[in-house]
Amino acid sequence: MSPSIPSPFTRRISERRKELEALQAYPEEKLASVIEEVGFSCMLCGKCCTRDFNGHVLLLDDDVARMLSRDPECLEPPPVYDLCDQHGTFYVSGYTIRTGQDMEGTCKFLEHGRCRVYADRPWVCRVYPYMLHREPDERGEVDWRQISGLDQHGEYHSQIPPETARDIARDVKAFETAVLCQEIAFLEYIGEYFARHSLRHVRKRFDDRMREHLAGADITVKVFFQGSLETWLVGGHYSERRPGTNGQGSSGNR
């Protein structure tokens, strides 16, 4: 019999399911209208391919398999973690793509200003800059966000045919749905995992270990992938998957 999921996890799962319901109820034609009105046109500036501008890329499990087929060393845990147990181990809901060694944190797959895996690029890259989820703005007001980096890159007010806008809106809703489903699966798995191993999320331990990590200490990070956890050792300038963990994650680099 599976152990019961602790209440902090059940609350978060309930919140994510409500978000999923709201997302599914959001009118596709409303998002398509926003897309038409904004009229975003990519100018190949490459800003969206850097962590300095756009944070890390979120990979769904299907993305991971495709990226690994192109480069077995392309993955690492995201730099932002979801949980930390009382022993100082971090947990995160999926992978991201490694960056180069530049200050901007340029995607490993960006070369000479062009994506070398463009035909197989991750789903988030396909729908960017369009989005559809609730997040706070600079004033802390939570509302639907449909465009990322508005007025910060690219050109606007280009002509986008209505049928193209509808196709984009459909893809964005499908992507955001997949993101929430992956997060719910992560929370359900980790909730049972924590209960089974007598673990708990400790915010002070999280903050203390992050300070140590930023000062140069290695940390252990468990990445949720294909229904299980892969263990990584993450240092200041390297990350490597530990031998004997499940899945297809890369062996890392230094």
C-alpha atoms as an extended CHARMM CRD file, in Angstrom:
* protein
*
       254  EXT
         1         1  MET       CA              0.0000000000        0.0000000000        0.0000000000  PROA      1               0.0000000000
         2         2  SER       CA              1.3850000000        3.3940000000       -0.9890000000  PROA      2               0.0000000000
         3         3  PRO       CA              2.0120000000        5.8600000000        1.8620000000  PROA      3               0.0000000000
         4         4  SER       CA             -0.2910000000        8.8560000000        2.0360000000  PROA      4               0.0000000000
         5         5  ILE       CA              1.0230000000       12.0590000000        0.4640000000  PROA      5               0.0000000000
         6         6  PRO       CA              1.8400000000       14.7330000000        3.0830000000  PROA      6               0.0000000000
         7         7  SER       CA             -0.5420000000       17.6790000000        3.1920000000  PROA      7               0.0000000000
         8         8  PRO       CA              1.9430000000       20.2730000000        1.8360000000  PROA      8               0.0000000000
         9         9  PHE       CA              2.1020000000       18.2290000000       -1.3670000000  PROA      9               0.0000000000
        10        10  THR       CA             -1.6410000000       17.6100000000       -1.6020000000  PROA      10              0.0000000000
        11        11  ARG       CA             -2.2260000000       21.3700000000       -1.3020000000  PROA      11              0.0000000000
        12        12  ARG       CA              0.2190000000       22.1220000000       -4.1050000000  PROA      12              0.0000000000
        13        13  ILE       CA             -1.2350000000       19.3460000000       -6.2640000000  PROA      13              0.0000000000
        14        14  SER       CA             -4.7190000000       20.7810000000       -5.7230000000  PROA      14              0.0000000000
        15        15  GLU       CA             -3.4770000000       24.2550000000       -6.6910000000  PROA      15              0.0000000000
        16        16  ARG       CA             -1.8730000000       22.9450000000       -9.8870000000  PROA      16              0.0000000000
        17        17  ARG       CA             -5.0210000000       21.0510000000      -10.8300000000  PROA      17              0.0000000000
        18        18  LYS       CA             -7.0340000000       24.2380000000      -10.4200000000  PROA      18              0.0000000000
        19        19  GLU       CA             -4.5210000000       26.0120000000      -12.6530000000  PROA      19              0.0000000000
        20        20  LEU       CA             -4.9410000000       23.2230000000      -15.1880000000  PROA      20              0.0000000000
        21        21  GLU       CA             -8.7240000000       23.6120000000      -15.1200000000  PROA      21              0.0000000000
        22        22  ALA       CA             -8.3980000000       27.3720000000      -15.6180000000  PROA      22              0.0000000000
        23        23  LEU       CA             -5.9740000000       26.8540000000      -18.4840000000  PROA      23              0.0000000000
        24        24  GLN       CA             -8.2450000000       24.3780000000      -20.2200000000  PROA      24              0.0000000000
        25        25  ALA       CA            -11.1840000000       26.7770000000      -19.8160000000  PROA      25              0.0000000000
        26        26  TYR       CA             -9.2720000000       29.7300000000      -21.2590000000  PROA      26              0.0000000000
        27        27  PRO       CA            -10.7450000000       30.4910000000      -24.7150000000  PROA      27              0.0000000000
        28        28  GLU       CA             -8.3490000000       29.5450000000      -27.4770000000  PROA      28              0.0000000000
        29        29  GLU       CA             -9.7410000000       32.3110000000      -29.6710000000  PROA      29              0.0000000000
        30        30  LYS       CA             -8.8800000000       34.8980000000      -26.9810000000  PROA      30              0.0000000000
        31        31  LEU       CA             -5.2110000000       33.8750000000      -27.0330000000  PROA      31              0.0000000000
        32        32  ALA       CA             -5.2460000000       33.8350000000      -30.8450000000  PROA      32              0.0000000000
        33        33  SER       CA             -6.5780000000       37.4080000000      -30.7930000000  PROA      33              0.0000000000
        34        34  VAL       CA             -3.7150000000       38.4980000000      -28.5140000000  PROA      34              0.0000000000
        35        35  ILE       CA             -1.1990000000       36.8170000000      -30.8240000000  PROA      35              0.0000000000
        36        36  GLU       CA             -2.6470000000       38.6360000000      -33.8460000000  PROA      36              0.0000000000
        37        37  GLU       CA             -2.6460000000       41.9670000000      -32.0210000000  PROA      37              0.0000000000
        38        38  VAL       CA              0.9590000000       41.6640000000      -30.8160000000  PROA      38              0.0000000000
        39        39  GLY       CA              2.2090000000       40.4930000000      -34.2060000000  PROA      39              0.0000000000
        40        40  PHE       CA              5.6060000000       39.3360000000      -32.9370000000  PROA      40              0.0000000000
        41        41  SER       CA              8.3190000000       38.8600000000      -35.5650000000  PROA      41              0.0000000000
        42        42  CYS       CA             11.6690000000       37.2410000000      -34.6940000000  PROA      42              0.0000000000
        43        43  MET       CA             14.7600000000       39.2730000000      -35.6580000000  PROA      43              0.0000000000
        44        44  LEU       CA             17.2550000000       36.4720000000      -34.8820000000  PROA      44              0.0000000000
        45        45  CYS       CA             18.8590000000       38.4560000000      -32.0550000000  PROA      45              0.0000000000
        46        46  GLY       CA             19.4490000000       35.2910000000      -29.9860000000  PROA      46              0.0000000000
        47        47  LYS       CA             18.3850000000       36.9240000000      -26.6960000000  PROA      47              0.0000000000
        48        48  CYS       CA             15.8050000000       34.2460000000      -25.9590000000  PROA      48              0.0000000000
        49        49  CYS       CA             18.5650000000       31.6210000000      -26.1820000000  PROA      49              0.0000000000
        50        50  THR       CA             20.4010000000       32.9940000000      -23.1160000000  PROA      50              0.0000000000
        51        51  ARG       CA             19.7550000000       32.5550000000      -19.4090000000  PROA      51              0.0000000000
        52        52  ASP       CA             20.7550000000       36.1540000000      -18.8200000000  PROA      52              0.0000000000
        53        53  PHE       CA             17.6380000000       37.2790000000      -20.7130000000  PROA      53              0.0000000000
        54        54  ASN       CA             15.2320000000       34.4020000000      -20.4170000000  PROA      54              0.0000000000
        55        55  GLY       CA             16.1970000000       32.1010000000      -17.5640000000  PROA      55              0.0000000000
        56        56  HSD       CA             16.6090000000       28.3830000000      -18.2170000000  PROA      56              0.0000000000
        57        57  VAL       CA             14.7740000000       26.3110000000      -20.8130000000  PROA      57              0.0000000000
        58        58  LEU       CA             12.1570000000       23.9450000000      -19.3910000000  PROA      58              0.0000000000
        59        59  LEU       CA             12.3290000000       20.5140000000      -21.0170000000  PROA      59              0.0000000000
        60        60  LEU       CA              9.4580000000       18.0750000000      -21.1410000000  PROA      60              0.0000000000
        61        61  ASP       CA             10.3420000000       14.3660000000      -21.1280000000  PROA      61              0.0000000000
        62        62  ASP       CA              9.8130000000       14.0660000000      -24.8920000000  PROA      62              0.0000000000
        63        63  ASP       CA             12.1910000000       17.0030000000      -25.4080000000  PROA      63              0.0000000000
        64        64  VAL       CA             14.8780000000       15.2550000000      -23.3450000000  PROA      64              0.0000000000
        65        65  ALA       CA             14.8680000000       12.1730000000      -25.5490000000  PROA      65              0.0000000000
        66        66  ARG       CA             15.2330000000       14.2720000000      -28.7090000000  PROA      66              0.0000000000
        67        67  MET       CA             17.9850000000       16.4580000000      -27.2900000000  PROA      67              0.0000000000
        68        68  LEU       CA             19.9810000000       13.4570000000      -26.0800000000  PROA      68              0.0000000000
        69        69  SER       CA             19.8280000000       11.9730000000      -29.5780000000  PROA      69              0.0000000000
        70        70  ARG       CA             21.5730000000       15.1170000000      -30.8190000000  PROA      70              0.0000000000
        71        71  ASP       CA             24.1040000000       15.4740000000      -27.9970000000  PROA      71              0.0000000000
        72        72  PRO       CA             24.4850000000       13.0010000000      -25.0880000000  PROA      72              0.0000000000
        73        73  GLU       CA             26.1690000000       15.7110000000      -22.9930000000  PROA      73              0.0000000000
        74        74  CYS       CA             23.5600000000       18.4290000000      -23.4670000000  PROA      74              0.0000000000
        75        75  LEU       CA             21.5650000000       18.1360000000      -20.2270000000  PROA      75              0.0000000000
        76        76  GLU       CA             21.8860000000       19.3590000000      -16.6720000000  PROA      76              0.0000000000
        77        77  PRO       CA             19.5590000000       20.0850000000      -13.7400000000  PROA      77              0.0000000000
        78        78  PRO       CA             18.0080000000       23.5620000000      -13.8630000000  PROA      78              0.0000000000
        79        79  PRO       CA             19.6810000000       26.1490000000      -11.6060000000  PROA      79              0.0000000000
        80        80  VAL       CA             16.3900000000       26.7250000000       -9.7560000000  PROA      80              0.0000000000
        81        81  TYR       CA             15.2390000000       23.9070000000       -7.4650000000  PROA      81              0.0000000000
        82        82  ASP       CA             11.7750000000       23.0000000000       -6.2040000000  PROA      82              0.0000000000
        83        83  LEU       CA             12.4640000000       21.3000000000       -2.8630000000  PROA      83              0.0000000000
        84        84  CYS       CA             15.2030000000       20.4710000000       -0.3710000000  PROA      84              0.0000000000
        85        85  ASP       CA             14.9430000000       17.7150000000        2.2480000000  PROA      85              0.0000000000
        86        86  GLN       CA             16.3130000000       17.8400000000        5.7850000000  PROA      86              0.0000000000
        87        87  HSD       CA             19.5560000000       16.2010000000        4.6190000000  PROA      87              0.0000000000
        88        88  GLY       CA             20.2860000000       18.9430000000        2.0860000000  PROA      88              0.0000000000
        89        89  THR       CA             19.3390000000       17.0700000000       -1.1020000000  PROA      89              0.0000000000
        90        90  PHE       CA             17.5340000000       19.1550000000       -3.7300000000  PROA      90              0.0000000000
        91        91  TYR       CA             14.7080000000       18.0180000000       -6.0260000000  PROA      91              0.0000000000
        92        92  VAL       CA             13.5970000000       19.4550000000       -9.3690000000  PROA      92              0.0000000000
        93        93  SER       CA             10.8130000000       18.5420000000      -11.7870000000  PROA      93              0.0000000000
        94        94  GLY       CA             12.8070000000       18.1850000000      -15.0170000000  PROA      94              0.0000000000
        95        95  TYR       CA             15.9170000000       18.9240000000      -17.0550000000  PROA      95              0.0000000000
        96        96  THR       CA             17.2900000000       21.9310000000      -18.8630000000  PROA      96              0.0000000000
        97        97  ILE       CA             19.8920000000       22.3880000000      -21.6110000000  PROA      97              0.0000000000
        98        98  ARG       CA             23.4790000000       23.1540000000      -20.6810000000  PROA      98              0.0000000000
        99        99  THR       CA             24.8770000000       26.5570000000      -21.4400000000  PROA      99              0.0000000000
       100       100  GLY       CA             28.2130000000       27.5630000000      -22.8590000000  PROA      100             0.0000000000
       101       101  GLN       CA             30.9130000000       29.2250000000      -20.7930000000  PROA      101             0.0000000000
       102       102  ASP       CA             29.9740000000       32.8160000000      -21.6270000000  PROA      102             0.0000000000
       103       103  MET       CA             28.6090000000       35.3470000000      -19.1420000000  PROA      103             0.0000000000
       104       104  GLU       CA             25.1690000000       35.4070000000      -20.8170000000  PROA      104             0.0000000000
       105       105  GLY       CA             24.5660000000       31.6770000000      -20.3410000000  PROA      105             0.0000000000
       106       106  THR       CA             24.0430000000       31.0000000000      -24.0420000000  PROA      106             0.0000000000
       107       107  CYS       CA             22.3160000000       27.7380000000      -24.9630000000  PROA      107             0.0000000000
       108       108  LYS       CA             24.7070000000       24.9330000000      -25.8810000000  PROA      108             0.0000000000
       109       109  PHE       CA             22.9300000000       24.5330000000      -29.2120000000  PROA      109             0.0000000000
       110       110  LEU       CA             23.3040000000       28.1590000000      -30.3330000000  PROA      110             0.0000000000
       111       111  GLU       CA             26.2680000000       28.5580000000      -32.6840000000  PROA      111             0.0000000000
       112       112  HSD       CA             27.1150000000       31.7330000000      -34.6130000000  PROA      112             0.0000000000
       113       113  GLY       CA             23.6990000000       33.1300000000      -33.7500000000  PROA      113             0.0000000000
       114       114  ARG       CA             21.7700000000       30.1380000000      -35.1160000000  PROA      114             0.0000000000
       115       115  CYS       CA             20.2200000000       27.0710000000      -33.4690000000  PROA      115             0.0000000000
       116       116  ARG       CA             21.9140000000       23.8930000000      -34.6770000000  PROA      116             0.0000000000
       117       117  VAL       CA             18.9470000000       21.7160000000      -33.6130000000  PROA      117             0.0000000000
       118       118  TYR       CA             16.2510000000       24.0440000000      -34.9090000000  PROA      118             0.0000000000
       119       119  ALA       CA             14.1960000000       21.2840000000      -36.5620000000  PROA      119             0.0000000000
       120       120  ASP       CA             14.2080000000       19.2890000000      -33.2890000000  PROA      120             0.0000000000
       121       121  ARG       CA             14.2270000000       22.2090000000      -30.8430000000  PROA      121             0.0000000000
       122       122  PRO       CA             12.3770000000       21.8160000000      -27.5220000000  PROA      122             0.0000000000
       123       123  TRP       CA              8.6870000000       22.5240000000      -27.3360000000  PROA      123             0.0000000000
       124       124  VAL       CA              9.1540000000       25.7160000000      -25.3070000000  PROA      124             0.0000000000
       125       125  CYS       CA             11.3830000000       27.0860000000      -28.0750000000  PROA      125             0.0000000000
       126       126  ARG       CA              8.7300000000       26.2590000000      -30.6770000000  PROA      126             0.0000000000
       127       127  VAL       CA              5.9800000000       28.2510000000      -28.9640000000  PROA      127             0.0000000000
       128       128  TYR       CA              8.1670000000       31.1130000000      -27.6830000000  PROA      128             0.0000000000
       129       129  PRO       CA              7.4820000000       34.0140000000      -27.0680000000  PROA      129             0.0000000000
       130       130  TYR       CA              3.8830000000       32.9530000000      -26.5530000000  PROA      130             0.0000000000
       131       131  MET       CA              2.7950000000       31.6750000000      -23.1590000000  PROA      131             0.0000000000
       132       132  LEU       CA             -0.4140000000       31.1460000000      -21.2060000000  PROA      132             0.0000000000
       133       133  HSD       CA             -0.1480000000       30.9330000000      -17.4520000000  PROA      133             0.0000000000
       134       134  ARG       CA             -0.7320000000       33.0810000000      -14.4180000000  PROA      134             0.0000000000
       135       135  GLU       CA              2.2180000000       34.9080000000      -12.9090000000  PROA      135             0.0000000000
       136       136  PRO       CA              2.8080000000       38.1680000000      -11.0170000000  PROA      136             0.0000000000
       137       137  ASP       CA              3.8350000000       41.2910000000      -12.9110000000  PROA      137             0.0000000000
       138       138  GLU       CA              6.3400000000       43.8680000000      -11.6570000000  PROA      138             0.0000000000
       139       139  ARG       CA              3.6940000000       45.1660000000       -9.2460000000  PROA      139             0.0000000000
       140       140  GLY       CA              2.9540000000       41.7120000000       -7.8960000000  PROA      140             0.0000000000
       141       141  GLU       CA             -0.4420000000       41.4620000000       -9.5770000000  PROA      141             0.0000000000
       142       142  VAL       CA             -1.2090000000       37.9150000000      -10.7140000000  PROA      142             0.0000000000
       143       143  ASP       CA             -2.9450000000       37.5810000000      -14.0650000000  PROA      143             0.0000000000
       144       144  TRP       CA             -2.6900000000       35.7040000000      -17.3540000000  PROA      144             0.0000000000
       145       145  ARG       CA              0.5780000000       36.2380000000      -19.2430000000  PROA      145             0.0000000000
       146       146  GLN       CA              0.4600000000       35.5470000000      -22.9630000000  PROA      146             0.0000000000
       147       147  ILE       CA              3.7110000000       37.0390000000      -24.2970000000  PROA      147             0.0000000000
       148       148  SER       CA              7.2420000000       36.7200000000      -22.8970000000  PROA      148             0.0000000000
       149       149  GLY       CA              9.7300000000       39.5810000000      -23.1910000000  PROA      149             0.0000000000
       150       150  LEU       CA              7.1950000000       41.9990000000      -24.6550000000  PROA      150             0.0000000000
       151       151  ASP       CA              8.9080000000       45.0590000000      -26.1850000000  PROA      151             0.0000000000
       152       152  GLN       CA             12.3300000000       43.7380000000      -25.1820000000  PROA      152             0.0000000000
       153       153  HSD       CA             13.2810000000       41.9320000000      -28.3840000000  PROA      153             0.0000000000
       154       154  GLY       CA             12.0080000000       41.2470000000      -31.8870000000  PROA      154             0.0000000000
       155       155  GLU       CA              9.5460000000       43.3780000000      -33.8410000000  PROA      155             0.0000000000
       156       156  TYR       CA              5.8310000000       43.8100000000      -33.3570000000  PROA      156             0.0000000000
       157       157  HSD       CA              2.6290000000       44.4860000000      -35.2610000000  PROA      157             0.0000000000
       158       158  SER       CA              3.5640000000       42.1660000000      -38.1200000000  PROA      158             0.0000000000
       159       159  GLN       CA              0.7210000000       40.5720000000      -40.0320000000  PROA      159             0.0000000000
       160       160  ILE       CA             -0.1860000000       37.1420000000      -38.6250000000  PROA      160             0.0000000000
       161       161  PRO       CA             -2.9960000000       35.3560000000      -40.4970000000  PROA      161             0.0000000000
       162       162  PRO       CA             -5.9180000000       34.3480000000      -38.2660000000  PROA      162             0.0000000000
       163       163  GLU       CA             -5.4770000000       30.6410000000      -39.0410000000  PROA      163             0.0000000000
       164       164  THR       CA             -1.7790000000       30.8450000000      -38.0790000000  PROA      164             0.0000000000
       165       165  ALA       CA             -2.6570000000       32.6170000000      -34.8290000000  PROA      165             0.0000000000
       166       166  ARG       CA             -5.1730000000       29.8750000000      -34.0160000000  PROA      166             0.0000000000
       167       167  ASP       CA             -2.5610000000       27.1680000000      -34.6930000000  PROA      167             0.0000000000
       168       168  ILE       CA             -0.0780000000       28.9470000000      -32.4060000000  PROA      168             0.0000000000
       169       169  ALA       CA             -2.7060000000       29.3680000000      -29.6730000000  PROA      169             0.0000000000
       170       170  ARG       CA             -3.5650000000       25.6560000000      -29.8770000000  PROA      170             0.0000000000
       171       171  ASP       CA              0.1130000000       24.6890000000      -29.5610000000  PROA      171             0.0000000000
       172       172  VAL       CA              0.6580000000       27.0590000000      -26.6300000000  PROA      172             0.0000000000
       173       173  LYS       CA             -2.2860000000       25.6380000000      -24.7110000000  PROA      173             0.0000000000
       174       174  ALA       CA             -1.0440000000       22.1030000000      -25.3920000000  PROA      174             0.0000000000
       175       175  PHE       CA              2.4580000000       23.0000000000      -24.1750000000  PROA      175             0.0000000000
       176       176  GLU       CA              1.2540000000       24.7280000000      -21.0110000000  PROA      176             0.0000000000
       177       177  THR       CA             -1.0190000000       21.7580000000      -20.3220000000  PROA      177             0.0000000000
       178       178  ALA       CA              1.9370000000       19.3790000000      -20.6540000000  PROA      178             0.0000000000
       179       179  VAL       CA              4.0010000000       21.5410000000      -18.2890000000  PROA      179             0.0000000000
       180       180  LEU       CA              1.3240000000       21.4540000000      -15.5900000000  PROA      180             0.0000000000
       181       181  CYS       CA              0.7770000000       17.7110000000      -16.0350000000  PROA      181             0.0000000000
       182       182  GLN       CA              4.5130000000       17.0910000000      -15.6340000000  PROA      182             0.0000000000
       183       183  GLU       CA              4.5820000000       19.2330000000      -12.4840000000  PROA      183             0.0000000000
       184       184  ILE       CA              1.5710000000       17.4100000000      -11.0220000000  PROA      184             0.0000000000
       185       185  ALA       CA              3.2280000000       14.0460000000      -11.7420000000  PROA      185             0.0000000000
       186       186  PHE       CA              6.4000000000       15.3150000000      -10.0350000000  PROA      186             0.0000000000
       187       187  LEU       CA              4.5120000000       16.4600000000       -6.9330000000  PROA      187             0.0000000000
       188       188  GLU       CA              2.5980000000       13.1740000000       -6.6880000000  PROA      188             0.0000000000
       189       189  TYR       CA              5.7900000000       11.1380000000       -7.0350000000  PROA      189             0.0000000000
       190       190  ILE       CA              7.8250000000       13.2680000000       -4.6110000000  PROA      190             0.0000000000
       191       191  GLY       CA              4.9870000000       13.3640000000       -2.0850000000  PROA      191             0.0000000000
       192       192  GLU       CA              4.9710000000        9.5590000000       -1.9110000000  PROA      192             0.0000000000
       193       193  TYR       CA              8.7940000000        9.4240000000       -2.0490000000  PROA      193             0.0000000000
       194       194  PHE       CA              9.1110000000       11.7910000000        0.9020000000  PROA      194             0.0000000000
       195       195  ALA       CA              6.5040000000        9.8580000000        2.9060000000  PROA      195             0.0000000000
       196       196  ARG       CA              8.1860000000        6.5250000000        2.1600000000  PROA      196             0.0000000000
       197       197  HSD       CA             11.6530000000        7.7660000000        3.1700000000  PROA      197             0.0000000000
       198       198  SER       CA             10.5660000000        9.9700000000        6.1060000000  PROA      198             0.0000000000
       199       199  LEU       CA             11.7080000000       13.1380000000        4.3370000000  PROA      199             0.0000000000
       200       200  ARG       CA             10.3550000000       16.6540000000        4.5470000000  PROA      200             0.0000000000
       201       201  HSD       CA             10.9690000000       19.9330000000        2.7740000000  PROA      201             0.0000000000
       202       202  VAL       CA             12.9190000000       22.3200000000        5.0220000000  PROA      202             0.0000000000
       203       203  ARG       CA             13.1290000000       25.9040000000        3.8440000000  PROA      203             0.0000000000
       204       204  LYS       CA             15.9990000000       26.8450000000        6.1540000000  PROA      204             0.0000000000
       205       205  ARG       CA             18.0160000000       23.8660000000        4.9570000000  PROA      205             0.0000000000
       206       206  PHE       CA             17.2450000000       24.9400000000        1.3790000000  PROA      206             0.0000000000
       207       207  ASP       CA             18.5280000000       28.4710000000        2.0030000000  PROA      207             0.0000000000
       208       208  ASP       CA             21.6060000000       27.3370000000        3.9470000000  PROA      208             0.0000000000
       209       209  ARG       CA             22.6520000000       24.8160000000        1.2880000000  PROA      209             0.0000000000
       210       210  MET       CA             22.1300000000       27.3520000000       -1.4880000000  PROA      210             0.0000000000
       211       211  ARG       CA             24.4070000000       29.8230000000        0.2810000000  PROA      211             0.0000000000
       212       212  GLU       CA             27.0310000000       27.0980000000        0.6380000000  PROA      212             0.0000000000
       213       213  HSD       CA             26.6040000000       26.1620000000       -3.0170000000  PROA      213             0.0000000000
       214       214  LEU       CA             27.0420000000       29.7410000000       -4.1660000000  PROA      214             0.0000000000
       215       215  ALA       CA             30.2230000000       29.8420000000       -2.0750000000  PROA      215             0.0000000000
       216       216  GLY       CA             31.5700000000       26.8010000000       -3.9520000000  PROA      216             0.0000000000
       217       217  ALA       CA             30.1580000000       23.7000000000       -2.2380000000  PROA      217             0.0000000000
       218       218  ASP       CA             28.8800000000       20.7340000000       -4.2610000000  PROA      218             0.0000000000
       219       219  ILE       CA             25.2120000000       19.8020000000       -3.8700000000  PROA      219             0.0000000000
       220       220  THR       CA             23.1840000000       16.6980000000       -4.6860000000  PROA      220             0.0000000000
       221       221  VAL       CA             20.2050000000       17.2480000000       -6.9970000000  PROA      221             0.0000000000
       222       222  LYS       CA             17.5880000000       14.6400000000       -7.8830000000  PROA      222             0.0000000000
       223       223  VAL       CA             15.8840000000       15.2720000000      -11.2350000000  PROA      223             0.0000000000
       224       224  PHE       CA             12.4290000000       13.8540000000      -11.9840000000  PROA      224             0.0000000000
       225       225  PHE       CA             12.4630000000       12.1710000000      -15.3970000000  PROA      225             0.0000000000
       226       226  GLN       CA             10.1720000000        9.5100000000      -16.8830000000  PROA      226             0.0000000000
       227       227  GLY       CA              8.5660000000        8.6920000000      -13.5540000000  PROA      227             0.0000000000
       228       228  SER       CA             11.7100000000        8.3060000000      -11.4430000000  PROA      228             0.0000000000
       229       229  LEU       CA             14.6360000000       10.2770000000      -10.0350000000  PROA      229             0.0000000000
       230       230  GLU       CA             18.1270000000       10.7120000000      -11.4790000000  PROA      230             0.0000000000
       231       231  THR       CA             20.8430000000       11.8380000000       -9.0730000000  PROA      231             0.0000000000
       232       232  TRP       CA             23.3480000000       14.5500000000      -10.0050000000  PROA      232             0.0000000000
       233       233  LEU       CA             26.3050000000       16.1660000000       -8.3140000000  PROA      233             0.0000000000
       234       234  VAL       CA             26.3400000000       19.8850000000       -9.0800000000  PROA      234             0.0000000000
       235       235  GLY       CA             29.3280000000       22.1330000000       -8.4150000000  PROA      235             0.0000000000
       236       236  GLY       CA             30.0710000000       25.7130000000       -9.2160000000  PROA      236             0.0000000000
       237       237  HSD       CA             31.3290000000       25.0040000000      -12.7330000000  PROA      237             0.0000000000
       238       238  TYR       CA             30.2500000000       21.4320000000      -13.4620000000  PROA      238             0.0000000000
       239       239  SER       CA             27.4260000000       18.9300000000      -13.1050000000  PROA      239             0.0000000000
       240       240  GLU       CA             27.4940000000       15.1670000000      -13.5280000000  PROA      240             0.0000000000
       241       241  ARG       CA             24.9640000000       12.3660000000      -13.2340000000  PROA      241             0.0000000000
       242       242  ARG       CA             25.9170000000        9.8300000000      -10.6050000000  PROA      242             0.0000000000
       243       243  PRO       CA             26.5160000000        6.2110000000      -11.7000000000  PROA      243             0.0000000000
       244       244  GLY       CA             23.6940000000        3.7750000000      -11.1360000000  PROA      244             0.0000000000
       245       245  THR       CA             20.8120000000        6.2390000000      -11.4300000000  PROA      245             0.0000000000
       246       246  ASN       CA             17.8830000000        5.5130000000      -13.7220000000  PROA      246             0.0000000000
       247       247  GLY       CA             17.1830000000        7.0380000000      -17.1030000000  PROA      247             0.0000000000
       248       248  GLN       CA             19.2230000000        8.4140000000      -19.9510000000  PROA      248             0.0000000000
       249       249  GLY       CA             20.6410000000       11.6030000000      -18.4580000000  PROA      249             0.0000000000
       250       250  SER       CA             24.0680000000       12.6990000000      -19.6570000000  PROA      250             0.0000000000
       251       251  SER       CA             27.2080000000       11.7690000000      -17.7690000000  PROA      251             0.0000000000
       252       252  GLY       CA             27.9930000000       15.4540000000      -17.3410000000  PROA      252             0.0000000000
       253       253  ASN       CA             31.1100000000       17.5060000000      -17.9530000000  PROA      253             0.0000000000
       254       254  ARG       CA             33.6480000000       19.5810000000      -16.0880000000  PROA      254             0.0000000000
